Amino acid sequence: MKHLLITIIAVGFAFTGVQAQEKEAIKAPQEKTLSKEDKAAEKAKKESDLLEAFKTAGLTDQEQQKVRVIIEEKSVFGKALKADNSLSEEDRKAKNKEYNNVSNDKLKELLGAEKYKAFKNIQKEQKEAAKAAN
């Protein structure tokens, strides 16, 4: 009888401890962690959106390759900026905004005003659609 009573009490404590941990986990801010499948799906979605933007804007193969280079440069810059712990959040945002302006100027020069506007509009629509889906 004592063993049964001790077992029931132990299970009760364990259950209470698990519940308390789950509540703390819920309260803690959730970090965005994606599985390999989710990352692959996200990458495929980005690629299909980019191809759709190219097609809609009417970019040639050469223009597409040059735009990809600019996008990759922007990505590398963003990663380096994020890794630089010596910058304050305000400085980081200012440098990012400045580089975005440089990057957009390169795209305008490459594509011309009409194609650039079409390319940016489709990207904006895709971004809004993604936000609406989440």
Secondary structure in CASP SS format (residue, H / E / C, confidence):
PFRMAT SS
TARGET T0000
AUTHOR 0000-0000-0000
METHOD secondary structure of the structure
MODEL  1
M C 1.00
K H 1.00
H H 1.00
L H 1.00
L H 1.00
I H 1.00
T H 1.00
I H 1.00
I H 1.00
A H 1.00
V H 1.00
G H 1.00
F H 1.00
A H 1.00
F H 1.00
T H 1.00
G H 1.00
V H 1.00
Q H 1.00
A H 1.00
Q H 1.00
E H 1.00
K H 1.00
E H 1.00
A H 1.00
I H 1.00
K H 1.00
A C 1.00
P C 1.00
Q C 1.00
E C 1.00
K C 1.00
T C 1.00
L C 1.00
S C 1.00
K H 1.00
E H 1.00
D H 1.00
K H 1.00
A H 1.00
A H 1.00
E H 1.00
K H 1.00
A H 1.00
K H 1.00
K H 1.00
E H 1.00
S H 1.00
D H 1.00
L H 1.00
L H 1.00
E H 1.00
A H 1.00
F H 1.00
K H 1.00
T H 1.00
A H 1.00
G C 1.00
L C 1.00
T C 1.00
D H 1.00
Q H 1.00
E H 1.00
Q H 1.00
Q H 1.00
K H 1.00
V H 1.00
R H 1.00
V H 1.00
I H 1.00
I H 1.00
E H 1.00
E H 1.00
K H 1.00
S H 1.00
V H 1.00
F H 1.00
G H 1.00
K H 1.00
A H 1.00
L H 1.00
K H 1.00
A H 1.00
D C 1.00
N C 1.00
S C 1.00
L C 1.00
S C 1.00
E H 1.00
E H 1.00
D H 1.00
R H 1.00
K H 1.00
A H 1.00
K H 1.00
N H 1.00
K H 1.00
E H 1.00
Y H 1.00
N H 1.00
N H 1.00
V H 1.00
S H 1.00
N H 1.00
D H 1.00
K H 1.00
L H 1.00
K H 1.00
E H 1.00
L H 1.00
L H 1.00
G H 1.00
A H 1.00
E H 1.00
K H 1.00
Y H 1.00
K H 1.00
A H 1.00
F H 1.00
K H 1.00
N H 1.00
I H 1.00
Q H 1.00
K H 1.00
E H 1.00
Q H 1.00
K H 1.00
E H 1.00
A H 1.00
A H 1.00
K H 1.00
A H 1.00
A H 1.00
N C 1.00
END
